[in-house]
Structures are given as C-alpha cells and as structure tokens.
Amino acid sequence: MKIRRLTIQFNHPANLQGVSAFRGAIASKIGKEHSWFHQHLTDGNLAYRYPLIQYKSINSFSSIVCLSHAVDEIHNLFNQDNWEINIKGKKVALEIENLDLGNVTLQVKENSYQYVIKNWLALNDKNYKRYKEYSDIDQLDMLEKILIGNILAFAKGVGWEIDKEVKLRILNIVKVKSLRYKNTQLMAFDVDFSTNAFLPNFIGLGKGVSHGYGVINHKKNTNR
C-alpha cells in the first residue's frame, strides 16, 4: 500500500520538551474546527485514533509530519494570512527550512528492516507494574509484543490492511530513561529493532506520538 508523507522542518529550534508548546501554538493558530492538528473533536472530547499529523523535533528544529489524507490538511496552515505563532507568550515567525513530500510503500516482506526508535513510551500504568515484576527475558518479550501492537495501530490508522504476520525482534535496548509527558514521569526507551514491516521514517509509535515521542528511523537493511 502506498501512502503520502509530508515532512516540514521549520526554522524554530526545539528539543523534545519544546514540541508540546509548538504543537499547542499551531493548534491555536489553526482553530478547533481542524481536529487533525490537535486530536480534539468540536465537542471537546479526545479523538481516539492514530494521529496523522504529528509534531517532532527533527535535527533539533520544530517539525510537522503529515500522513495519508492528512497531507491535504496542511493547507489550513499554509493559507493563513501570516505564519506568526505564539509559543509561551513569545511571538515566532515561522519559515520553512526543509519540505519533503513523497509516497511511501508500506509492506510486510521476508526481508528484515532495521530501525531505531527514540523516546518510546511503551508502558502504561497497568503494564508497567507487570513489566517491573518480570525477568529480563520476559521484559524483552513484553516490549516486542507491545511494539508489534504499536505497528498494527499505525497500520490501522492509515488504512493499511496487513495480510501477513508482523515479526519483530529487539536488537538492543540502548537507553532507558524517565521523561515527562503531560505532567507525568514515564519510562522511555531508545531501542534498536528489526521487523519485516517496511515503515516510513519519522513516524511515531507508542504513547505521545503527536507530541514527538517514539520516533523511528531506518538503519541499514539486512536479509534474514
């Protein structure tokens, strides 16, 4: 299946912790009626779906990634009278540093593709308690199953019907750390993994996707 992907990198510097403020500023600029930008419906309720517009820190700059039909939504930003946004009381005039639009072919094959995922929020309150009680081997198995589930959630979100088994192996847990997300400290992982699913660079997996968590990038491909 082919989907469109648009990656826009702006001139505004931002680390991971600054992504939420950037997201809020864009959402305020766009307005409540354009729910793909902020994941809230017009009645104020949260839209429980995979975010097709995601905010990132790419190369330490504020960025937006649009997927599938949400690529068409970006005109609601580009058609604004000006690109000045308000981030924590500071006016910022946005300029595009880099823009990449193209098609990505999603597929599950016999080949194994290698990725790195950073700041992955894999665990919720319930499975965190189970995770802490497990042995190292069982923890790894649990994380692999969660990551497969995250890939399937992405597939469902973009309308990709996977007709083959998604296989995945965590190659290396590079770092485990505590990160703040929505005023809560959560365990986050930097992980190298391989899977037979071909996935686009810069998409997010796991919790906090639209806020810049769980971003994946390709490493070198290997055949198994």
C-alpha positions, 0 to 999 in steps of 0.5 A: 500500500502506498501512502503520502508523507509530508515532512516540514522542518521549520526554522524554530529550534526545539528539543523534545520538551519544546514540541508540546508548546509548538504543537499547542501554538499551531493548534491555536493558530489553526482553530478547533474546527481542524481536529487533525492538528490537535486530536480534539473533536468540536465537542471537546472530547479526545479523538481516539485514533492514530494521529496523522499529523504529528509534531517532532523535533527533527535535527533539533528544529520544530517539525510537522509530519503529515500522513495519508489524507492528512497531507491535504490538511496542511493547507489550513496552515499554509493559507493563513494570512501570516505564519506568526505563532505564539509559543509561551507568550513569545511571538515566532515567525515561522519559515520553512527550512526543509519540505519533503513530500513523497509516497511511501510503500508500506509492506510486510516482506521476508526481508528484515528492516532495521530501525531505531526508535527514540523516546518510546513510551511503551508502558502504561500504568497497568503494564508497567507494574507487570513489566517491573515484576518480570525477568529480563527475558520476559521484559524483552518479550513484553516490549516486542509484543507491545511494539508489534501492537504499536505497528498494527495501530499505525497500520490501522490508522492509515488504512493499511490492511496487513495480510501477513504476520508482523515479526519483530525482534529487539536488537538492543535496548540502548537507553532507558530513561524517565521523561515527562509527558503531560505532567507525568514521569514515564519510562522511555526507551531508545531501542534498536529493532528489526521487523519485516514491516517496511515503515516510513521514517519519522513516524511515531509509535507508542504513547505521545506520538503527536507530541514527538515521542517514539520516533523511528528511523531506518538503519541499514537493511539486512536479509534474514 
